[in-house]
Amino acid sequence: MVTDAPRPGSEQGVKEQVYKDERPAEHFARFHDRVRRGRPDWAYEFVRLVLTPYLGLFFRTRVIDSDKVPTEGAVIVAPNHFSFLDHFFVAVYLRRKVQFLAKSQLFKPPMQFIYSHGGVFPILRGRRDEEAFRTAHTVLGRGDIVVMYAEGGRSRSGDLGEPKPGLGRLALESGATLVPTAIYGSERARNWRRLQFPKVTVQFGDPVRFDRVESPSLEQSQEASELAFEEISGLHGALQRNGRRRAVRAARAAHRGGGRQAATG
C-alpha cells in the first residue's frame, strides 16, 4: 500500500504522512499469523456494533447495490480511498465479514489488538511486502473477502488517485471475484473535528473476474488495476455528478427490472 505525499491544494491542517515504517518485517509476523489462523472474532462484531450507529447517524451513510457482493466464495472488494473511516464505511453494512490491508504504522498498542482480532493485517509501504500478499491469499483461499484499495493508499487531494498494480496482481494471482466500489463523501470525513459530517455513499459495482495468472508481470498487474479503477471512477463520477438520490432510483429501477434487491442502508 503506497500513499503519496499531500498534493498541492490538499486540505489545510492535514498532517504529512510518515511514508516508511522503520520497524523490521519480522515485527509484524504475529499479526499475519493471527489473520492466517482464522477469521475475525468478537472484536469485529464489537467494532461493528459501536460504529454502525455512528456512521449512520452522523454521516448518514447509504449503501447501494450491496447485493452485488457475492454471498459466498473468495471476493476482493476494491474501493477508492480518502479516509481512515473508509474501511468501516465498506464493512459495517455487509453481512459477510471482510478482512483488509492497512498500513503498518497503525499497528501500535493498544489498537493493534483490535486490528488483528478484527481481521486487519499490515502492509509495509514503500517495500515489496510479500507477507501481506501471502496473508491476502490465505484469506481468499478459505473463501473470504479481502478489501484492497485500488490506489494503494489515501488520496488527500479530494480527487481520486492513481491505480497501483497491487490490486491487479492479487486479482490475477487468486482468480477471485473483484467488486469495484465507489465511496463518495469520505474525502470530507476528516472535518468531524469541526463538527462537519458529510453524507457518505458507498456503491458496489458489477463483479468482474480476470483469467488467473500464476506470476503476472508488472504490466499485467497494472493493466488489471486500471481496468478495475475505470469502473470505480465511473461509479464515483456518477455519484459526484448526479447525487445519491438518482443513484438509488437507478438501483431500484434495476431491481424492478432484474428482480434483485438493489439498494440498502
Summary of the structure (lengths in Angstrom):
residues: 265
radius of gyration: 17.5
end to end distance: 29.1
largest distance: 53.7
contacts: 861
relative contact order: 0.19
helix: 46%
strand: 14%
